[in-house]
Amino acid sequence: MRIWLVLALVFAARAPAGTRTEQSFKDPVTGKSGLYTAAFAERAAPNSHGLLLFFHGSGNTQGYAGSFETLEAAGREFNLIPVALQAPNQAITWPEGPNAPNNRHVEYVESFLNREIYAKHSAVDRRRLILVGFSAGSTFLSGDFLTAGIRQYQGGAVMLCGGGGPVRMPPDVFTKLSSVEANHFPLYFLIQKKDFLYPQTMQGIAYWKNRQAKVQAETPEGGGHCAFDFATELRRGIRKIGDFSRSGGR
């Protein structure tokens, strides 16, 4: 049973604040590059913080870190290092899409995590990775990044006002998860019924349930696209992941 979120809440007041900086990452694997904004903890012990990695929506490449203060606040509450990642090469959106086989955004993010985060920052605990998507960022996580890679990670994902199933078919895209794999990375979706991404997101939820992932979804009535308070729903989503892990997905 994983209790790290409870412990994070207990010790949140002691979590050291990091200094916000914007940096660039040039990926040697894909040759792509982009910006990211982070607030790494200062003088933190190895494996003492989780990672909160945020993926922006479509058309928001330039403003990818516009909600960083909200990410910082959530990071302090849950003892997570906040990072906002820009889609590489000024791409307008994160999802790979059926007509964009050369995006290689999945490879870019994997390389970013391994080379720029884990290799350089010992304070980050690989077992506490929280991925957060907003709109198209959620679609990328649900339908691209996690489809083949979910077994590599521990933590969980929060998909806000977006989601979907796979468009491209990497290996094992329909292989069912073991109970251990599923418990290592629960998924939380929030999509309002009047959001134009509602049908697509529901398809994604069905896809992950069919793969026996640990999925919790909330589908409130009404609402337009992303018509909610981001700060409130971000915190609630992180808590839901922790609750879901502790209950074993029940």
Secondary structure by P-SEA (a helix, b strand, c coil): cccaaaaaaaacccbbbbbbbbbbbbbccccccbbbbbbcccccccccbbbbbbbbccccccccccaaaaaaaaaaaabbbbbbbccccccccccccccccccaaaaaaaaaaacccccccccccccbbbbbbcaaaaaaaacccccccccccccbbbbcccccccccccccccccccaaaaaabbbbbbbcccccaaaaaaaaaaaaaaaccbbbbbbbcccccccccaaaaaaaaaaaaaaaaaaccc
